[in-house]
Amino acid sequence: MAAWWMSGGEIGMLVLETVLRIRREFASGKAIKAIARDLRLSRKVVRKAIREPDAEFIYRRAVQPLPRLGPFQARLDELLEEDEARPRREKLRFGS
């Protein structure tokens, strides 16, 4: 199942509609700080959306390094697979 940020029209981590909204609000005179606060984005991301001419955000790193998690990754994957096979009542719960 795709997450909300992986919908169609996605640009990097931002959806195209969000980029267009940022640009529209900035063009109407709204401050970068206010846009960032309203959309719950960092000011850096808002500036990047305003400056990019073709609305293309490219994440260049192909593989996310996991230096601290790396040695345990295989075991964690095994535990998650085992948890998937368990009945609902016996599954691990995250959060409350």
N, C-alpha and C positions, 0 to 999 in steps of 0.2 A: 504494500500500500504506500502510495506516495505521500510525502509530508506536505504541509501547506505551502512551504517555500519552493517546492519542486513542481509547481503547476506550470501550465503552458505559458509561454511568453516570459520565461524566467531569464534574468540577466545576472549571472553570478549568484549572489545571495538575494538580490533585489528583484522583485517582479516589475515588469515594464510599467505597469500602472503606477507603481510607487515612484519610479523615476520621473514619470510624466507629472505626477502630482507635486513632487519636490520642485521641478522646474517651473510649473505653473504658479505655485505659491511664491517662489523666489522672484519671478517676473512681476508679480503683483505687489512686490515691495516688502514681503515678510522676511524677517531676519533669519539667518541660518540657525541661530540658537533656538529660535521659536519653532522652526520647522522640525529640527532634531527632537525637541521636547515633545511636540505634538505626535510625531510618528514613532517615537521611541527608538531613534537611531542615533548614532554618534555624529557629531558635527563633521568629523572627517569623511564619513560616508556621504553626508549631505553635500559637502563641498565637491566630492568626487563625482556625484551624480550631476551636479551643476556644470562642472568643467568638461566632462566627457562629451565630445561633439556627437558621436554616433550612438550614445546610450549603450555602449558595450563594455561590460565589466568582465574581464577575463581573469580567472584565478589560475595563475601559472603553475603552481605546485601540483604535480600529478599525484604524488603519494604523500599523505600526511605522516610525518615521522612521529613515532610514539616512543621516545627514549626511556621513559620511566615504566611505561606499561608493556613495552616490547617483550621482555622475558616471560611475562605472564599471559600474553595474548592467547596462546594456544590453549592453556588451561581454562581461561575465562570463556573462550568459545565452547569448549567441552561442557562446562557447567551450564551455560545458557542453552545448549542443545538438550542436555538432560532435563533441564527445567521445563522446556517445551513439551517433553513427553509425559510429564507428570499430570495427574488430574488437577482440575482447577483449584480445589481446596488445598492441595499440597504445594502449589507453586509459590515461588518466592515473591514477595511483594515489595515494591519500591515506593517510598513515601508513606502516606498515612492510609 
